Amino acid sequence: MNHNTPLSPRPLRHLADVQRRVMSTAQLRAHGISAADAAAHCRPEGPWQQLLPGVCLLHPGPPTSEERLHGALLYAGRPPARAAKSVPAQPGAGEPHAPYADALVTGLAALALHRFSSAPPLLSLDRIDVLVPRTRRLRSTGFVRLVRAQAMPTAVQIAGVPVAPVARALADAVAGLSEAGAVRRLLTEAVRGHHCEPAAVVAELNRAKLLTRPHVVDAVDSLLAEGRAIAEDRLYQMVAEHGLPDPLWNVDLRLPGGPYLGGVDAFWPDLAVAVELDTRAPRQGSREGLRAELQETLRQDDDALWSEHARKREHLERLGITVVHVTPGKLRESLEQQATVVRTALMASADREPAAYVVVLPR
């Protein structure tokens, strides 16, 4: 057999172009190419080259960014040696079962695939981070850095490549960055580009134990401020575009001479209706205070947060004030529906008993 000999009598039309150029030794065996033949083709001056252990590049030139991605996934997704013998090829498919297994591209490479302008181009990356289960017995090698996960996230398919969701990819990228500006640019683009909500990013950073790093905490401060500003803009947009009456914006409510009742983002005093925007953002303060508040916020589970909102809502509603609770995600995904909810609350005010008098102060 020479380098002009076809890989196998099996047709390769079902394979993508990159799959014809990058193959694992298991895939080559499925096409009738022995390990000895593959090694012979990967010798110096040969027609192929070994891209990674157990992965061959079927041409002699430098790999493209796409070939590096698929090669990294083939390496990280290969089954253990003992399991590999027991995984048969799919009948008639000419491919070993699940060539990438559950490996996902993550980190900066994943953000480049998610089209982050602040992430370096794929071809300029010295390494490709690949997320694998914690129990996978493989080592980082060559341009592949393995990142182990206690629980694997659901993959996002981009151009045939399984990629980690943005929030997880951000955490894995930030873990390897020490430059504050780069971290801030990535986190800011995640929110401005509507890739994900700030709360999801902060939760992943906390899970990765990155909130102990001062430059990450500073970037998260900017991220939360950015996320709140965007959510408030959507709230203004909802009122303006859907014909709702103008409210008082960002006010605190108190009983006359009595206790503080809480802050609301929009309030119609004549109709006794308030809108509360839940961005779960800590208050501004020192870096140490911000870090402590972030971690305290993240320690609260959804039931605890809901109970806190429910107590505030019940207190205000006992005074005759209807509270509409919205989240940034709801405003982003269903602005018209949220406007309908608020409009319904405003219209229903005519059928309620007059609300108690409260003092309204700018926040």
Secondary structure per residue as TSV (DSSP state, phi and psi in degrees):
chain	resnum	aa	ss	phi	psi
A	1	M	-	360.0	134.5
A	2	N	-	-119.9	-178.3
A	3	H	T	-72.0	-7.9
A	4	N	T	-91.3	-8.4
A	5	T	S	-71.6	133.3
A	6	P	-	-58.1	151.8
A	7	L	S	-56.9	-40.0
A	8	S	-	-165.4	154.6
A	9	P	S	-66.6	-14.3
A	10	R	S	-68.7	137.1
A	11	P	-	-67.7	148.0
A	12	L	-	-110.0	12.8
A	13	R	T	-62.1	-27.1
A	14	H	T	-74.9	-12.0
A	15	L	S	-89.3	144.1
A	16	A	-	-67.5	160.0
A	17	D	H	-57.3	-43.6
A	18	V	H	-66.0	-30.0
A	19	Q	H	-70.3	-23.2
A	20	R	H	-79.2	-20.9
A	21	R	H	-97.2	-22.2
A	22	V	E	-128.5	121.4
A	23	M	E	-140.7	147.5
A	24	S	E	-81.4	162.4
A	25	T	H	-63.1	-30.3
A	26	A	H	-65.9	-41.2
A	27	Q	H	-66.1	-40.2
A	28	L	H	-62.4	-40.0
A	29	R	H	-60.9	-37.8
A	30	A	H	-64.1	-21.9
A	31	H	T	-99.0	12.2
A	32	G	T	86.9	12.8
A	33	I	-	-100.4	116.2
A	34	S	-	-73.0	164.6
A	35	A	H	-63.0	-36.2
A	36	A	H	-65.7	-42.4
A	37	D	H	-64.9	-41.4
A	38	A	H	-62.8	-42.6
A	39	A	H	-63.5	-37.6
A	40	A	H	-64.5	-38.6
A	41	H	H	-71.5	-21.4
A	42	C	T	-95.6	9.5
A	43	R	S	-69.5	160.5
A	44	P	T	-52.3	138.1
A	45	E	T	70.4	4.0
A	46	G	S	-79.0	172.0
A	47	P	S	-75.9	-17.0
A	48	W	-	-118.5	177.9
A	49	Q	E	-150.3	153.2
A	50	Q	E	-84.1	113.4
A	51	L	E	-77.8	-43.6
A	52	L	E	-149.6	165.8
A	53	P	T	-55.1	123.3
A	54	G	T	78.0	9.0
A	55	V	E	-133.0	127.8
A	56	C	E	-112.4	140.2
A	57	L	E	-100.6	118.6
A	58	L	S	-87.6	38.2
A	59	H	S	-157.2	161.3
A	60	P	S	-87.1	-11.0
A	61	G	S	-79.9	176.1
A	62	P	-	-66.4	146.9
A	63	P	-	-71.8	146.5
A	64	T	-	-79.2	169.6
A	65	S	H	-62.6	-36.0
A	66	E	H	-66.2	-40.8
A	67	E	H	-65.6	-37.9
A	68	R	H	-64.5	-40.2
A	69	L	H	-61.4	-50.8
A	70	H	H	-67.5	-35.3
A	71	G	H	-63.9	-42.6
A	72	A	H	-61.9	-41.1
A	73	L	H	-69.5	-38.2
A	74	L	H	-63.5	-40.3
A	75	Y	H	-65.8	-49.4
A	76	A	H	-72.2	-26.0
A	77	G	H	-94.9	-1.2
A	78	R	-	-68.9	145.1
A	79	P	-	-73.9	160.9
A	80	P	-	-56.8	156.4
A	81	A	H	-54.6	-43.6
A	82	R	H	-67.6	-36.8
A	83	A	H	-73.7	-29.9
A	84	A	H	-59.6	-35.6
A	85	K	T	-70.2	-24.1
A	86	S	T	-94.9	0.2
A	87	V	-	-101.5	104.8
A	88	P	-	-78.9	160.1
A	89	A	B	-70.6	148.5
A	90	Q	-	-67.3	133.7
A	91	P	T	-56.5	122.8
A	92	G	T	78.2	-5.3
A	93	A	T	-87.9	-28.1
A	94	G	-	72.9	12.3
A	95	E	S	-128.6	140.5
A	96	P	B	-63.5	155.9
A	97	H	S	-65.4	131.2
A	98	A	-	47.9	69.3
A	99	P	T	-60.2	-29.3
A	100	Y	T	-99.0	-3.2
A	101	A	T	47.7	-125.1
A	102	D	T	-112.6	22.0
A	103	A	-	-73.2	142.0
A	104	L	E	-131.5	140.7
A	105	V	E	-71.4	135.0
A	106	T	E	-138.3	-170.9
A	107	G	H	65.1	-150.6
A	108	L	H	-63.0	-35.7
A	109	A	H	-62.2	-41.2
A	110	A	H	-65.3	-40.5
A	111	L	H	-65.5	-35.6
A	112	A	H	-62.6	-39.7
A	113	L	H	-68.5	-31.1
A	114	H	T	-77.4	3.5
A	115	R	T	69.3	41.4
A	116	F	-	-77.7	121.7
A	117	S	T	-70.2	-23.6
A	118	S	T	-85.2	-3.6
A	119	A	S	-90.9	143.3
A	120	P	-	-63.3	153.9
A	121	P	-	-59.9	150.1
A	122	L	G	-56.3	-43.1
A	123	L	G	-68.9	-19.8
A	124	S	G	-86.6	-7.9
A	125	L	-	-77.4	130.1
A	126	D	S	-71.6	-26.3
A	127	R	-	-140.9	157.6
A	128	I	E	-118.2	122.1
A	129	D	E	-83.0	131.9
A	130	V	E	-126.0	127.0
A	131	L	E	-87.2	129.1
A	132	V	E	-135.7	159.9
A	133	P	E	-60.7	150.9
A	134	R	T	-58.0	-28.9
A	135	T	T	-85.2	-4.7
A	136	R	-	-66.0	125.6
A	137	R	-	-95.5	78.4
A	138	L	-	-140.8	159.3
A	139	R	-	-116.7	152.8
A	140	S	-	-62.1	142.7
A	141	T	B	-157.1	151.8
A	142	G	T	54.9	-127.7
A	143	F	T	-93.7	11.2
A	144	V	E	-106.4	124.6
A	145	R	E	-112.9	121.4
A	146	L	E	-84.6	133.7
A	147	V	E	-116.4	123.0
A	148	R	E	-95.5	138.0
A	149	A	E	-118.4	136.2
A	150	Q	S	-65.8	-41.7
A	151	A	S	-135.1	127.2
A	152	M	-	-79.1	134.0
A	153	P	-	-76.4	167.8
A	154	T	-	-73.5	131.1
A	155	A	-	-71.6	148.4
A	156	V	E	-107.8	125.3
A	157	Q	E	-87.8	119.9
A	158	I	E	-126.9	113.7
A	159	A	T	52.5	41.1
A	160	G	T	79.5	6.9
A	161	V	E	-111.7	126.5
A	162	P	E	-75.1	124.1
A	163	V	E	-126.7	144.9
A	164	A	-	-68.5	148.4
A	165	P	-	-58.3	158.8
A	166	V	H	-56.6	-46.5
A	167	A	H	-60.7	-42.9
A	168	R	H	-68.9	-42.2
A	169	A	H	-61.3	-38.4
A	170	L	H	-61.9	-46.4
A	171	A	H	-60.8	-42.2
A	172	D	H	-68.8	-33.0
A	173	A	H	-70.7	-45.8
A	174	V	H	-62.6	-32.4
A	175	A	T	-58.7	-26.9
A	176	G	T	-103.4	9.1
A	177	L	-	-113.1	134.5
A	178	S	-	-112.8	-6.9
A	179	E	-	-89.3	118.3
A	180	A	H	-60.3	-40.1
A	181	G	H	-62.9	-40.4
A	182	A	H	-64.6	-42.2
A	183	V	H	-63.4	-44.4
A	184	R	H	-63.7	-40.2
A	185	R	H	-64.4	-41.4
A	186	L	H	-65.9	-46.3
A	187	L	H	-65.7	-40.6
A	188	T	H	-64.4	-42.0
A	189	E	H	-65.4	-32.7
A	190	A	H	-58.8	-38.3
A	191	V	H	-84.2	-48.3
A	192	R	H	-62.5	-35.0
A	193	G	T	-83.4	5.6
A	194	H	T	59.3	32.0
A	195	H	S	-75.8	-36.7
A	196	C	S	-165.4	167.5
A	197	E	-	-84.0	149.2
A	198	P	H	-55.0	-38.7
A	199	A	H	-60.1	-37.4
A	200	A	H	-66.9	-39.0
A	201	V	H	-65.7	-47.3
A	202	V	H	-63.0	-38.9
A	203	A	H	-62.0	-41.4
A	204	E	H	-68.4	-39.8
A	205	L	H	-63.4	-38.7
A	206	N	H	-67.5	-41.7
A	207	R	H	-61.5	-34.0
A	208	A	T	-85.1	4.5
A	209	K	T	59.0	41.7
A	210	L	-	-99.6	-6.1
A	211	L	T	-80.5	6.2
A	212	T	T	-91.2	-6.0
A	213	R	S	-93.3	121.6
A	214	P	H	-55.2	-42.1
A	215	H	H	-69.4	-26.0
A	216	V	H	-74.8	-41.8
A	217	V	H	-60.9	-42.3
A	218	D	H	-61.4	-41.6
A	219	A	H	-67.3	-36.5
A	220	V	H	-66.6	-37.1
A	221	D	H	-55.8	-47.8
A	222	S	H	-64.6	-39.0
A	223	L	H	-60.9	-47.0
A	224	L	H	-66.1	-39.1
A	225	A	H	-63.0	-41.8
A	226	E	H	-64.0	-44.5
A	227	G	H	-63.1	-41.0
A	228	R	H	-66.6	-40.6
A	229	A	H	-61.7	-41.7
A	230	I	H	-65.7	-43.1
A	231	A	H	-63.5	-40.3
A	232	E	H	-64.8	-39.1
A	233	D	H	-60.7	-39.0
A	234	R	H	-66.9	-35.3
A	235	L	H	-66.1	-44.0
A	236	Y	H	-59.8	-42.6
A	237	Q	H	-61.8	-40.4
A	238	M	H	-60.2	-45.4
A	239	V	H	-65.4	-44.4
A	240	A	H	-71.0	-42.6
A	241	E	H	-84.1	-18.5
A	242	H	T	-113.5	20.0
A	243	G	T	67.1	29.7
A	244	L	-	-85.3	148.3
A	245	P	-	-64.7	151.5
A	246	D	-	-69.3	130.1
A	247	P	-	-95.5	178.6
A	248	L	E	-84.8	128.4
A	249	W	E	-95.8	140.4
A	250	N	E	50.2	73.1
A	251	V	E	-126.0	156.6
A	252	D	E	-102.1	145.5
A	253	L	E	-114.7	135.9
A	254	R	E	-138.2	153.1
A	255	L	-	-78.5	146.3
A	256	P	T	-56.9	117.1
A	257	G	T	67.6	10.9
A	258	G	S	-121.5	-157.4
A	259	P	-	-77.0	162.4
A	260	Y	E	-72.3	130.7
A	261	L	E	-95.9	-24.1
A	262	G	E	131.4	163.3
A	263	G	E	-98.1	146.7
A	264	V	E	-131.4	156.8
A	265	D	E	-87.9	-25.8
A	266	A	E	-147.6	140.8
A	267	F	E	-145.8	129.3
A	268	W	E	-107.3	93.5
A	269	P	T	-63.0	-37.2
A	270	D	T	-68.1	-26.0
A	271	L	T	-106.1	-4.9
A	272	A	T	55.7	49.1
A	273	V	E	-126.2	134.1
A	274	A	E	-126.7	149.6
A	275	V	E	-116.2	129.2
A	276	E	E	-114.0	124.1
A	277	L	E	-97.5	118.8
A	278	D	-	-94.9	97.3
A	279	T	-	-101.4	-4.3
A	280	R	-	50.0	40.0
A	281	A	-	-99.0	131.1
A	282	P	-	-67.3	162.1
A	283	R	-	-72.3	156.7
A	284	Q	-	-68.1	152.0
A	285	G	-	176.7	-160.0
A	286	S	-	-67.5	164.0
A	287	R	H	-60.4	-41.9
A	288	E	H	-66.4	-41.3
A	289	G	H	-65.4	-41.0
A	290	L	H	-62.6	-44.9
A	291	R	H	-60.5	-43.4
A	292	A	H	-63.9	-41.9
A	293	E	H	-66.8	-39.2
A	294	L	H	-58.6	-48.5
A	295	Q	H	-67.9	-34.4
A	296	E	H	-66.9	-41.8
A	297	T	H	-60.7	-42.6
A	298	L	H	-73.9	-22.4
A	299	R	H	-72.2	-23.2
A	300	Q	S	-75.5	130.7
A	301	D	-	-84.3	174.8
A	302	D	H	-61.5	-35.9
A	303	D	H	-63.9	-41.3
A	304	A	H	-66.1	-42.5
A	305	L	H	-64.0	-42.3
A	306	W	H	-64.1	-38.5
A	307	S	H	-62.9	-40.4
A	308	E	H	-62.9	-46.6
A	309	H	H	-63.8	-38.6
A	310	A	H	-64.6	-39.9
A	311	R	H	-63.4	-44.6
A	312	K	H	-62.3	-44.2
A	313	R	H	-62.8	-43.8
A	314	E	H	-63.2	-39.9
A	315	H	H	-61.2	-48.5
A	316	L	H	-66.3	-38.3
A	317	E	H	-72.4	-25.8
A	318	R	H	-65.0	-24.8
A	319	L	T	-89.1	3.3
A	320	G	T	91.1	10.6
A	321	I	-	-101.4	122.2
A	322	T	E	-82.1	129.1
A	323	V	E	-112.3	122.3
A	324	V	E	-101.7	120.0
A	325	H	E	-99.6	122.7
A	326	V	E	-128.0	157.5
A	327	T	-	-118.8	159.4
A	328	P	H	-56.6	-37.5
A	329	G	H	-62.9	-42.1
A	330	K	H	-64.9	-39.4
A	331	L	H	-66.8	-34.7
A	332	R	H	-73.6	-40.0
A	333	E	H	-91.3	-27.1
A	334	S	-	-148.2	64.0
A	335	L	H	-61.3	-43.7
A	336	E	H	-63.7	-40.3
A	337	Q	H	-64.2	-40.7
A	338	Q	H	-66.0	-37.0
A	339	A	H	-61.9	-38.9
A	340	T	H	-64.4	-40.2
A	341	V	H	-61.9	-46.2
A	342	V	H	-65.2	-43.5
A	343	R	H	-60.8	-40.5
A	344	T	H	-62.2	-41.2
A	345	A	H	-64.8	-39.8
A	346	L	H	-65.5	-41.4
A	347	M	H	-68.4	-33.1
A	348	A	H	-74.5	-11.3
A	349	S	G	-63.2	-27.6
A	350	A	G	-66.6	-22.9
A	351	D	G	-94.0	1.6
A	352	R	S	-102.7	161.7
A	353	E	-	-66.7	150.2
A	354	P	-	-57.1	142.3
A	355	A	-	-78.3	160.6
A	356	A	-	-68.0	152.6
A	357	Y	-	-73.6	130.4
A	358	V	-	-128.0	153.7
A	359	V	E	-90.7	130.8
A	360	V	E	-108.9	123.0
A	361	L	E	-123.7	145.0
A	362	P	E	-64.2	144.2
A	363	R	-	-99.3	360.0
